[in-house]
Amino acid sequence: MHSAQGPGQSALSLSVRETGTSMVISVIGEVDLDNVGRLSEVLERQALGSEHAVVLDLSGVTFADSTTVNAILRARRDLGPRLRLAALSPYVERLVEITGIRQALPVYGTVDEALQSAPA
């Protein structure tokens, strides 16, 4: 588990675990301008470091803004069809609907559904 919080920063926890042929990145807390770089770094490492499918578990996100959307879209560019969003919190669900991200990449109701969609 990695945590990113400094003076004046909101809490963000990220955990990465390998599950078969996929990596699950669980995001917990607020994702904003102060800490989105941490999320971007983790996503970039996955893009460069493996060919695994990447499931972004957003069930624990309590706040997200346009910087979060940009990080997800950059990850989509880097990971291509390997990126899947899963278990959106109500706040993220609204953001995804407003921005149209749902049309740009796969969104699943649960992490398990996203994992089942990954190639074996």
Secondary structure, DSSP 8 states (H G I E B T S, - for coil): -EEE--TT---EEEEEEEETTEEEEEEEEEESTTTHHHHHHHHHHHHHH---EEEEEEEEEEEE-HHHHHHHHHHHHHHGGGEEEES--HHHHHHHHHHTHHHHS-EESSHHHHHHHS--
